[in-house]
């Protein structure tokens, strides 16, 4: 909501309702209604969803009825616009007994003797949006105060990332207080650190969702992060290669509330490094980032949920519709006790906010580039972040779409967020409030209004400026700017936060998980199954492959496995099983790497993510393997001794071997997908995998007793699968020869179980390696 020009004489008032007290500041309007997103929520059926607005104008407060069904009343009369002030009692829905709001004059808050008047972990509260004035003030009761989203709590926090019963503020025997987390899904924080139970003293900041609570004397002050926050970057520096190469060189600048900042510069100037430092994904080596007066790195565990990041690549499964993709994201990010109606309402709200109503039921891949970027932004807005960062949101878009996206960001900032966009495009810089130009070496070449930048550099067009950055690398761009009036005015003169001391080093707590491991797994399985089901190319290949490979094996087997057909038929089954499993999985991790990295940063469980892949792909792979084997061998005389396998029916044993081989090959495919950096290289590697399986399976080469080669073959799944199938039918009797006398081919229950057990062992080893490799692709701060 945009700030309005108001009379300085408009007083601050407290409005008291049954739900508590809210401080009214004349710098904004306050909405009253049954809508949980209202500033003053009144849960009464006589009150309309959007009932009334309290606003200050010309030094006075007024209440404006928003055409409510049952009316707004002051002094017993129904009113549409009415001046109100200290002592006024406003009733909503009924003049006689409707819920009342009493306006009282606000006296200065005087802390108890010895207690600080402000949170001690905030650098300069008067310069922040959140901590400038408390949103509500209440006297601390002489009993336990339960805090949560449910209306039956003593202190209701209307925030979807807050659990229904989130925490309790308890009184200690010595008269002090402690905060106790009630098993909330997004955590309770004390001075930025997650806690289960901890004493709370004067000046401490208790964080629950977007709200912060501070004890001041006998009062509990609530400060709500509404999005109007500042960002102060102080001396941020990043170096690599043991400090020999500087990526950011002591960058400092302030970003005001509701500001849209564009960051531009030539390639290699440190734009992405700066973005990672400001979002906390890769903290700076030196310097401080203050999030509305709070040290971002020190309080990162709490503040990371208030930071939205839209990478350059899509962070949604493009096969899904807009509404469905956002619905799954809401399940993963909101507490497990959030019901479906609440999630759907929030999804519908962000769809409306981003202008996506007409495209809500379209698959994302069918949208234009600009609309896809809107969907990615909508995903980040689900949890109402106060800081929104975007990396090259207009990359690849035509000038019209470029302009549309930048105007969308302008609107998001005007609605009460701080937006930082890293871009190569200079077409729409005029919609930004501030422009940061980085020169090679990660130094500030300019910071200030976009309209003054070219004149400052002495050029008429941006291409000339970027060419100068490349050709004049010895020029002291940063020194020129530091000596200019722009630096004095827009950095030194605009920085309101005092220089913060260096943050104490220490491990960063892992992100809280909005859902339990099991709930995350269920959501991920449903989402992944839906995405695969919507991928028609995958479906066609998935259905066709086992039938094609099975038909080939059937043609080779004929009506019976004989000395001429048995080995080739089993070899085709091995190749089919390997291709079926590996082809399903070899692209699945690398193509979702951007999605995984972002979701991991906000609380996704690595093991739940991997297990969702194993469950869905494993189910598909096993079904394919069963179809493959039945098409190939159903009705075929397998030639097993006495028609019996080593443990059960021969066809069942061969089916189990092919299914386990396909599953193990799927795990190997996931390993390859976790190893590679580009999706394009997966298909050549798939061909290589198939060749290796054929060569080392034991059907073509003598492996038993051959040094090195035999040991290498132990890591090849087809080696054990072929051995299990050979043991089932006693291949040595059907095809006599040195090759089939391999001990692993023996028609023995113990050997057969060894062969199958080794496939299980390889699956586990591949899974463990995939989990370790996934960690390598996580944000840097997650690996510390």
C-alpha positions in Angstrom: 0.0 0.0 0.0 1.4 3.3 -1.0 2.3 5.9 1.6 0.0 8.9 1.5 0.7 12.5 2.3 -1.0 13.2 5.6 -1.2 16.0 8.1 1.5 15.8 10.8 -1.2 16.7 13.3 -3.0 13.4 12.8 -2.6 11.6 16.1 -1.6 8.0 16.7 -4.4 6.0 18.3 -4.9 2.6 19.8 -8.0 0.7 18.7 -9.1 -1.9 21.2 -11.3 -4.9 20.3 -12.0 -8.2 21.9 -9.1 -9.6 19.9 -6.6 -7.2 21.3 -5.1 -3.7 20.6 -3.8 -2.3 17.3 -1.8 0.9 17.0 -3.1 3.2 14.3 -0.4 5.1 12.4 -1.6 8.0 10.2 0.8 6.9 7.5 -1.6 4.2 6.3 -5.1 2.9 6.1 -6.5 0.1 8.3 -9.1 -2.3 6.9 -11.7 -3.8 9.3 -13.6 -7.0 8.5 -14.0 -10.7 8.7 -11.3 -11.4 6.1 -8.3 -12.9 8.0 -6.0 -10.6 6.0 -7.7 -7.5 7.3 -5.6 -5.2 9.6 -8.3 -5.5 12.3 -10.0 -8.9 12.1 -13.5 -9.2 13.7 -14.8 -12.7 13.7 -18.5 -12.1 13.8 -21.1 -13.2 11.3 -22.7 -9.8 11.3 -19.5 -8.2 10.1 -18.8 -8.2 6.3 -15.7 -9.7 4.8 -14.5 -6.2 4.0 -16.5 -4.0 6.3 -14.9 -0.6 6.9 -11.7 1.4 6.7 -10.1 3.7 9.3 -8.0 6.4 7.7 -6.3 9.7 8.6 -6.9 12.9 6.6 -6.3 16.6 7.4 -5.2 15.8 10.9 -8.3 13.7 11.8 -9.3 10.1 11.8 -12.4 8.9 9.9 -14.2 5.6 9.6 -15.5 4.8 6.1 -18.1 2.0 5.6 -17.3 -0.2 2.6 -21.0 -0.8 1.7 -21.2 -3.5 4.4 -24.4 -5.6 4.7 -25.2 -4.7 8.3 -23.6 -1.3 8.6 -21.1 0.6 10.7 -22.4 2.6 13.7 -21.0 5.6 15.7 -22.8 7.1 18.7 -25.8 4.8 17.9 -26.2 6.0 14.3 -25.4 4.2 11.1 -22.6 6.1 9.3 -20.9 6.0 5.9 -18.1 8.5 6.6 -17.7 9.7 10.1 -14.9 11.6 11.9 -13.7 9.7 15.0 -11.1 10.2 17.6 -9.9 9.3 21.1 -12.9 8.1 23.1 -15.0 7.1 20.1 -16.7 3.7 20.1 -17.5 2.1 16.8 -19.8 -0.9 16.4 -20.0 -3.1 13.4 -23.1 -5.0 12.3 -25.4 -3.7 15.0 -25.8 -0.5 16.8 -26.9 -2.3 20.0 -24.7 -5.2 20.5 -22.4 -5.4 17.5 -18.7 -6.0 18.1 -17.1 -2.8 19.3 -13.8 -1.0 18.6 -12.8 1.7 21.1 -10.3 4.4 20.1 -8.0 5.6 22.8 -5.2 8.2 22.8 -1.7 6.6 22.8 0.5 7.6 25.7 4.3 7.1 25.2 5.4 3.6 26.2 7.6 3.9 29.3 9.6 0.8 29.9 10.1 -0.5 33.4 13.2 0.6 35.2 16.3 -1.0 33.7 14.4 -2.4 30.7 15.4 -1.2 27.3 12.8 0.6 25.3 13.6 -1.2 22.1 14.7 -4.6 20.9 18.4 -5.0 21.6 19.0 -7.1 18.5 17.7 -4.4 16.2 20.3 -1.9 15.0 18.2 1.3 14.8 14.5 0.7 15.3 13.4 4.2 14.5 14.9 3.8 11.0 13.1 0.5 10.3 9.6 -0.2 9.0 8.9 -3.1 11.3 10.2 -1.8 14.6 9.5 1.9 14.3 6.2 1.5 16.2 4.6 -1.5 17.7 1.6 -2.9 15.8 -0.2 -3.8 19.1 0.5 -3.6 22.8 -1.0 -5.8 25.5 -0.4 -6.2 29.2 1.3 -9.5 29.9 -1.2 -11.7 31.8 -0.3 -13.5 35.0 -0.7 -16.8 33.3 0.5 -18.7 30.3 -0.1 -16.9 27.0 -0.7 -19.3 24.1 0.2 -18.0 20.7 -1.0 -19.3 17.3 -3.2 -19.0 14.2 -6.3 -20.6 15.7 -8.9 -18.2 17.1 -9.0 -20.0 20.5 -5.4 -18.8 21.3 -5.0 -16.0 23.8 -2.8 -14.2 21.2 -3.9 -14.8 17.6 -1.3 -14.4 14.9 -3.2 -14.3 11.6 -0.4 -15.7 9.4 -0.5 -18.9 7.3 3.0 -19.8 8.1 2.1 -19.9 11.8 0.8 -23.1 13.2 -2.6 -23.2 14.8 -1.0 -23.7 18.3 2.4 -22.4 17.8 4.1 -21.4 21.1 3.4 -20.4 24.7 4.9 -17.5 26.7 5.1 -18.9 30.3 5.9 -17.3 33.6 8.9 -18.7 35.5 8.8 -19.1 39.3 11.2 -16.2 39.7 8.8 -13.9 37.8 10.7 -14.0 34.5 9.3 -15.5 31.3 10.2 -18.2 28.9 9.0 -19.0 25.3 8.1 -22.6 24.6 7.6 -23.9 21.0 4.6 -26.3 20.8 6.0 -28.4 18.0 5.3 -25.8 15.4 6.1 -26.6 11.8 7.9 -23.3 10.9 9.7 -22.8 14.2 9.8 -20.3 17.1 12.9 -18.0 17.1 14.6 -16.1 19.9 16.9 -13.3 18.5 16.9 -15.1 15.2 17.8 -18.6 16.5 15.4 -21.5 16.5 14.4 -22.5 20.1 12.3 -25.2 21.7 12.3 -23.6 25.2 14.3 -20.6 26.2 14.1 -17.7 28.8 13.1 -14.3 27.4 14.5 -11.2 28.8 14.0 -7.4 28.1 15.1 -6.5 24.6 14.9 -10.1 23.3 13.0 -10.6 20.0 10.7 -13.6 19.8 9.9 -14.4 16.2 6.8 -16.2 15.1 5.9 -16.1 11.4 6.0 -12.5 10.3 5.5 -11.2 13.8 8.1 -10.3 16.4 7.3 -9.9 20.2 9.3 -7.9 22.7 8.9 -7.7 26.5 9.0 -4.0 27.6 8.2 -3.7 31.3 4.8 -5.4 31.9 3.8 -5.1 28.3 4.2 -7.4 25.3 4.8 -5.4 22.2 4.0 -7.0 18.8 5.8 -5.8 15.6 4.4 -7.2 12.4 6.6 -7.3 9.3 4.1 -6.0 6.7 6.7 -5.9 4.0 7.7 -2.3 4.3 11.3 -3.1 5.2 14.7 -1.6 4.5 17.9 -3.3 3.4 21.3 -1.9 4.3 24.4 -3.4 2.6 27.6 -2.5 4.5 31.0 -3.3 3.1 30.1 -6.6 1.6 33.1 -8.4 0.1 33.5 -11.8 -1.5 36.8 -13.4 -2.7 37.6 -16.8 -4.2 40.8 -18.8 -4.9 42.2 -18.2 -1.5 41.5 -14.5 -1.7 43.4 -14.0 -4.9 40.3 -13.1 -7.0 37.8 -10.5 -5.8 34.2 -10.9 -6.8 32.7 -8.1 -4.7 34.9 -5.3 -3.3 33.3 -3.8 -0.2 30.0 -2.9 -1.7 27.7 -0.6 0.4 24.3 0.9 -0.4 20.9 1.4 1.3 17.6 0.1 -0.2 14.5 1.9 1.2 11.1 0.6 1.9 8.9 -0.2 -1.1 11.9 0.4 -3.4 12.5 -1.3 -6.7 16.2 -1.6 -7.2 17.8 -2.7 -10.5 21.3 -4.1 -10.5 23.1 -4.0 -13.9 26.7 -4.3 -15.1 28.9 -6.2 -17.6 29.5 -9.9 -17.3 31.8 -10.8 -14.5 31.0 -7.7 -12.5 29.6 -9.7 -9.5 25.8 -9.4 -10.0 25.1 -13.0 -9.2 27.6 -13.0 -6.3 25.8 -9.9 -4.9 22.4 -11.6 -5.2 23.7 -14.7 -3.4 25.1 -12.5 -0.6 21.9 -10.5 -0.2 19.7 -13.6 -0.1 22.0 -15.3 2.4 22.5 -18.3 0.0 26.3 -17.6 -0.1 27.1 -15.2 2.7 29.7 -12.6 2.1 33.2 -13.2 3.5 33.2 -9.7 5.0 30.6 -7.1 5.7 27.0 -7.0 6.9 23.6 -7.1 5.4 20.9 -5.5 7.6 17.3 -6.7 7.1 15.3 -3.8 8.5 17.9 -3.3 11.2 18.6 -7.0 11.9 21.7 -8.8 10.9 20.6 -11.1 8.1 23.4 -13.6 8.5 23.1 -13.8 12.3 19.2 -14.1 12.2 19.1 -16.0 8.9 17.3 -19.0 10.3 14.3 -16.8 11.0 14.5 -14.2 8.3 15.0 -16.6 5.3 11.3 -17.2 5.2 10.7 -13.5 4.5 13.0 -13.5 1.5 11.7 -14.6 -1.9 14.0 -15.5 -4.7 13.0 -16.1 -8.4 16.0 -17.6 -10.3 16.5 -17.2 -14.0 15.2 -20.6 -14.8 11.6 -21.7 -14.0 11.1 -23.0 -10.5 7.9 -24.9 -11.2 7.0 -28.1 -13.0 5.9 -26.7 -16.4 3.8 -29.8 -17.2 1.3 -28.8 -14.5 -1.3 -26.1 -14.7 -0.7 -22.8 -12.9 -3.3 -23.5 -10.1 -2.1 -27.1 -9.5 1.6 -26.2 -9.4 0.9 -23.4 -6.9 -1.3 -25.7 -4.9 1.5 -28.2 -4.4 3.9 -25.4 -3.6 1.5 -24.2 -0.9 1.3 -27.7 0.6 5.1 -27.8 0.9 5.5 -24.3 2.3 2.6 -23.9 4.7 2.3 -25.7 8.0 0.8 -29.2 7.9 -2.3 -28.0 10.0 -3.2 -25.5 7.2 -6.4 -26.9 5.7 -7.1 -27.1 2.0 -9.5 -24.2 1.9 -6.9 -21.9 3.4 -4.3 -23.0 0.9 -6.7 -22.6 -2.0 -7.7 -19.1 -0.9 -4.0 -18.0 -0.7 -3.3 -19.5 -4.2 -6.3 -17.8 -5.6 -5.2 -14.5 -4.0 -1.7 -14.6 -5.6 -3.2 -15.6 -8.9 -5.4 -12.5 -8.8 -2.5 -10.3 -7.6 -0.4 -11.4 -10.6 -3.2 -11.1 -13.1 -3.2 -14.9 -13.9 -6.9 -15.6 -13.5 -7.5 -16.3 -17.2 -4.5 -18.7 -17.3 -4.9 -20.4 -14.0 -5.9 -23.7 -15.6 -3.4 -23.7 -18.4 -0.3 -25.8 -18.4 2.7 -23.6 -17.5 4.7 -24.7 -20.6 1.9 -23.3 -22.8 2.3 -19.8 -21.4 4.5 -17.0 -22.8 7.8 -16.3 -21.3 6.5 -13.3 -19.4 3.5 -15.2 -18.0 5.8 -18.0 -16.9 7.9 -15.5 -15.0 4.7 -14.2 -13.3 3.9 -17.8 -12.2 7.4 -18.1 -10.7 6.8 -14.8 -8.9 3.4 -16.0 -7.7 5.1 -19.1 -6.1 7.4 -16.8 -4.1 4.5 -14.6 -3.0 2.6 -17.4 -1.4 4.4 -16.9 1.9 4.2 -13.1 1.6 8.0 -12.3 1.5 9.0 -8.7 2.4 12.2 -8.9 0.2 11.8 -10.2 -3.3 14.9 -10.9 -5.5 14.8 -11.8 -9.1 17.7 -13.0 -11.3 17.4 -12.0 -15.0 13.6 -12.1 -15.0 13.4 -10.6 -18.6 16.1 -12.8 -20.1 15.0 -14.1 -23.5 11.8 -11.9 -23.6 10.9 -9.5 -26.3 10.8 -5.8 -25.5 7.0 -5.8 -24.8 7.3 -8.7 -22.4 10.3 -7.1 -20.8 8.3 -3.9 -20.1 5.4 -5.9 -18.8 7.5 -7.8 -16.3 9.2 -4.7 -15.0 5.9 -3.0 -14.6 4.7 -6.0 -12.6 7.7 -5.6 -10.3 6.9 -1.9 -10.0 3.4 -2.8 -8.8 4.8 -5.4 -6.3 7.1 -2.8 -4.8 4.2 -0.2 -4.6 2.1 -2.8 -2.7 4.6 -2.8 0.1 7.7 -4.9 -0.7 11.3 -4.2 -1.4 12.2 -5.7 -4.8 15.7 -6.2 -6.1 16.1 -7.3 -9.8 19.4 -8.3 -11.4 19.1 -7.7 -15.1 21.0 -7.3 -18.4 18.2 -5.4 -19.9 18.2 -1.6 -19.7 14.9 -1.1 -21.6 12.7 -0.4 -18.5 15.1 1.1 -15.9 12.9 4.2 -15.7 10.3 2.3 -13.6 12.9 1.6 -10.9 13.5 3.8 -7.9 17.2 3.1 -7.7 19.9 1.7 -10.1 23.1 0.0 -9.0 25.7 -0.3 -11.6 28.6 -2.7 -10.8 31.9 -2.3 -12.6 34.3 -5.2 -13.3 35.9 -6.4 -10.0 32.6 -6.0 -8.1 32.9 -2.3 -7.3 30.1 0.3 -7.4 30.3 2.5 -10.5 27.0 4.2 -9.8 24.1 4.1 -7.3 21.2 6.5 -7.5 18.1 7.4 -9.7 18.2 5.6 -13.1 17.6 8.8 -15.0 20.9 10.3 -13.9 23.1 7.3 -14.6 24.0 7.9 -18.3 24.7 11.5 -17.7 27.0 10.6 -14.8 29.0 8.3 -17.0 29.0 10.8 -19.9 27.3 8.7 -22.4 24.0 8.9 -24.3 23.3 5.2 -24.7 23.8 2.2 -22.5 25.7 0.2 -25.1 28.4 2.9 -25.0 28.6 2.6 -21.2 29.0 -1.2 -21.2 31.6 -1.0 -24.0 33.5 1.4 -21.9 33.4 -0.9 -18.9 35.0 -3.6 -21.1 37.6 -1.4 -22.8 38.6 0.8 -19.9 39.2 -1.8 -17.2 42.0 0.2 -15.6 39.7 3.2 -15.1 38.8 3.8 -11.4 35.0 3.7 -11.8 34.4 3.2 -8.1 36.8 6.1 -7.1 35.0 8.5 -9.5 31.7 7.6 -7.9 32.9 7.8 -4.3 34.0 11.4 -5.0 30.7 12.4 -6.5 27.7 14.1 -5.0 25.7 11.0 -5.9 27.6 8.9 -3.4 27.2 11.6 -0.7 23.5 11.9 -1.3 22.3 8.4 -2.1 24.7 6.3 0.0 26.3 8.2 2.9 23.4 10.6 3.3 20.7 7.9 2.8 22.1 5.2 5.0 20.2 5.3 8.3 21.5 2.2 10.0 24.7 2.5 12.1 27.7 0.4 11.1 27.0 -3.0 12.5 29.7 -5.1 14.1 30.8 -8.3 12.3 28.4 -11.2 12.9 29.7 -14.0 15.1 30.5 -17.0 13.1 28.7 -20.2 13.7 26.6 -22.8 12.0 23.3 -21.8 10.5 20.3 -23.8 11.6 18.7 -25.9 8.9 15.5 -24.4 7.5 12.3 -25.5 9.4 10.2 -28.0 7.6 6.6 -26.8 7.1 5.5 -30.4 6.9 6.7 -33.6 8.5 8.9 -35.9 6.5 6.0 -38.2 5.7 3.7 -35.4 4.7 6.4 -33.9 2.4 6.9 -37.3 0.8 3.2 -37.7 0.1 3.0 -34.2 -1.4 6.1 -34.8 -3.5 4.9 -38.1 -4.7 1.6 -36.7 -5.8 3.2 -33.7 -7.5 5.8 -35.8 -9.3 3.2 -38.4 -10.4 1.0 -35.6 -11.8 3.9 -34.0 -13.6 4.9 -37.3 -15.2 1.3 -38.1 -16.1 1.0 -34.7 -17.9 4.2 -35.4 -19.9 2.9 -37.1 -23.0 6.3 -37.9 -24.5 7.3 -39.7 -21.3 4.0 -41.6 -21.3 4.4 -42.8 -24.9 8.0 -44.0 -24.3 7.1 -45.5 -20.9 4.3 -47.6 -22.5 6.1 -48.5 -25.8 9.5 -49.4 -24.5 8.7 -52.7 -22.6 6.5 -53.9 -25.4 9.2 -53.3 -28.0 12.0 -54.8 -26.0 9.7 -57.7 -24.9 8.8 -58.4 -28.5 12.5 -58.5 -29.5 13.2 -61.0 -26.8 10.2 -63.1 -27.7 11.3 -63.2 -31.3 14.7 -64.6 -30.2 13.3 -67.0 -27.7 10.7 -68.6 -29.9 8.6 -71.3 -28.3 11.4 -72.6 -26.1 14.8 -71.6 -24.7 17.4 -73.8 -26.4 21.1 -73.8 -26.8 20.8 -71.4 -29.7 18.3 -69.0 -28.2 18.6 -69.0 -24.5 21.7 -66.7 -24.1 20.4 -64.1 -26.6 17.0 -64.0 -25.0 18.4 -63.4 -21.5 20.8 -60.8 -22.9 17.9 -58.9 -24.5 16.0 -59.0 -21.2 19.0 -57.5 -19.5 19.4 -54.8 -22.0 15.6 -54.1 -21.9 15.7 -53.9 -18.1 18.7 -51.6 -18.0 17.2 -49.3 -20.7 13.8 -49.2 -19.0 15.2 -48.2 -15.6 18.0 -45.9 -16.7 16.0 -44.1 -19.3 13.3 -43.3 -16.8 15.6 -41.6 -14.4 18.6 -40.3 -16.2 17.1 -36.8 -16.8 15.0 -36.4 -13.7 17.4 -34.7 -11.2 19.4 -32.5 -13.6 16.3 -31.0 -15.2 14.8 -30.1 -11.7 18.1 -28.8 -10.2 16.9 -25.2 -10.0 13.6 -26.3 -8.5 15.4 -28.5 -5.9 17.9 -25.8 -5.0 15.1 -23.2 -4.3 12.8 -25.6 -2.4 15.7 -27.0 -0.4 16.5 -23.4 0.8 13.0 -23.0 2.2 12.8 -26.4 4.0 12.5 -29.2 1.6 13.8 -32.5 3.0 16.6 -33.9 0.8 15.7 -37.5 1.7 12.0 -36.9 1.1 12.8 -35.5 -2.3 15.0 -38.4 -3.3 12.5 -40.9 -1.9 9.7 -39.4 -4.0 11.7 -40.0 -7.1 12.4 -43.6 -6.0 8.8 -44.3 -5.2 7.3 -42.9 -8.4 10.0 -44.0 -10.8 10.5 -47.3 -9.0 6.8 -48.1 -9.3 6.7 -47.2 -13.0 10.0 -49.1 -13.7 8.9 -52.3 -11.9 5.6 -52.4 -13.8 7.5 -51.9 -17.1 9.9 -54.7 -16.2 7.0 -57.1 -15.4 5.4 -56.2 -18.8 8.7 -56.7 -20.6 9.3 -60.1 -19.1 5.8 -61.4 -19.6 5.7 -60.2 -23.2 9.0 -62.0 -23.8 8.6 -65.3 -22.0 4.9 -65.9 -21.2 4.1 -69.4 -22.6 7.7 -70.1 -23.5 9.3 -73.4 -22.4 12.1 -72.1 -20.2 13.9 -75.4 -20.0 14.5 -75.3 -16.3 15.4 -78.6 -14.6 12.1 -80.4 -14.0 10.3 -77.2 -14.8 11.3 -75.7 -11.5 13.3 -72.7 -10.5 15.7 -72.6 -7.5 12.9 -71.4 -5.2 9.6 -71.1 -7.1 8.2 -71.0 -10.7 10.9 -70.1 -13.2 8.9 -67.3 -14.9 8.3 -65.7 -11.5 12.0 -65.8 -10.6 13.1 -64.3 -14.0 10.4 -61.6 -13.6 11.8 -60.7 -10.2 15.3 -60.6 -11.5 14.4 -58.3 -14.4 12.3 -56.1 -12.1 15.2 -55.7 -9.6 17.6 -55.1 -12.5 15.4 -52.4 -13.9 15.1 -50.8 -10.4 18.8 -50.9 -9.8 19.4 -49.4 -13.3 16.9 -46.7 -12.3 19.0 -45.9 -9.3 22.1 -45.8 -11.5 20.3 -43.4 -13.8 19.6 -41.1 -10.8 23.2 -41.2 -10.0 24.2 -40.1 -13.5 21.5 -37.4 -13.3 23.0 -36.1 -10.0 26.5 -36.1 -11.5 26.0 -34.2 -14.7 25.6 -30.5 -15.0 23.5 -30.3 -18.2 20.5 -32.3 -19.3 21.9 -32.6 -22.9 24.7 -35.0 -21.9 22.4 -37.6 -20.3 21.4 -39.3 -23.6 25.0 -40.1 -24.7 25.7 -41.4 -21.1 22.6 -43.6 -21.3 24.0 -45.2 -24.5 27.3 -45.7 -22.7 25.6 -47.3 -19.7 23.8 -49.8 -22.0 27.0 -50.7 -23.7 28.8 -51.3 -20.4 25.9 -53.5 -19.2 26.2 -55.6 -22.3 29.9 -56.0 -22.1 30.2 -56.8 -18.4 27.0 -58.9 -17.9 28.8 -62.2 -18.6 27.1 -63.1 -21.8 29.9 -62.0 -24.1 33.1 -62.2 -22.1 34.6 -64.6 -19.7 34.5 -62.7 -16.3 35.1 -65.4 -13.7 38.8 -65.5 -12.7 39.9 -62.6 -14.8 41.7 -60.1 -12.5 40.4 -56.5 -12.5 37.7 -57.3 -15.1 35.9 -59.6 -12.7 36.1 -57.0 -9.8 34.8 -54.3 -12.1 31.9 -56.4 -13.2 30.7 -56.6 -9.6 29.6 -52.9 -9.9 27.5 -53.7 -13.1 23.9 -54.6 -12.3 23.3 -56.7 -15.4 26.1 -59.0 -14.2 24.0 -60.1 -11.2 20.7 -60.1 -13.0 21.9 -62.3 -15.8 23.5 -64.6 -13.3 20.2 -64.9 -11.4 18.2 -65.7 -14.6 20.9 -68.2 -15.7 20.7 -69.9 -12.3 16.9 -70.2 -12.5 17.0 -72.1 -15.8 20.4 -73.8 -15.2 21.9 -72.1 -18.3 25.0 -74.2 -18.0 23.0 -77.3 -18.9 21.1 -75.7 -21.8 24.2 -74.0 -23.2 27.2 -76.1 -22.3 30.6 -74.2 -22.5 33.3 -72.4 -20.5 31.3 -69.1 -20.5 28.3 -70.6 -18.8 30.2 -72.5 -16.1 30.5 -69.2 -14.2 29.9 -70.0 -10.4 27.4 -67.2 -10.2 25.2 -69.1 -12.8 24.8 -72.1 -10.6 21.3 -73.6 -10.2 21.4 -73.1 -6.4 19.1 -71.2 -4.0 22.1 -69.7 -2.1 23.8 -68.5 -5.3 20.5 -67.1 -6.6 19.9 -65.2 -3.4 23.4 -63.9 -3.6 22.8 -62.6 -7.1 19.6 -60.9 -6.1 21.1 -59.6 -2.9 23.9 -57.9 -4.8 21.3 -56.0 -6.9 19.8 -54.7 -3.6 23.2 -53.7 -2.3 24.0 -51.8 -5.5 20.7 -50.0 -5.3 21.4 -48.9 -1.8 25.0 -47.8 -2.7 23.7 -45.8 -5.7 21.0 -44.2 -3.5 23.5 -43.2 -0.9 25.8 -41.7 -3.6 22.8 -39.7 -5.1 22.0 -38.3 -1.6 25.6 -37.1 -1.2 25.6 -35.6 -4.7 22.3 -33.8 -4.1 24.0 -32.0 -1.2 26.6 -30.7 -3.6 23.9 -28.9 -5.5 22.3 -27.2 -2.5 22.8 -23.5 -1.6 26.2 -22.9 -0.1 24.8 -22.0 3.3 23.0 -25.3 3.5 26.3 -27.2 3.3 27.9 -25.4 6.2 
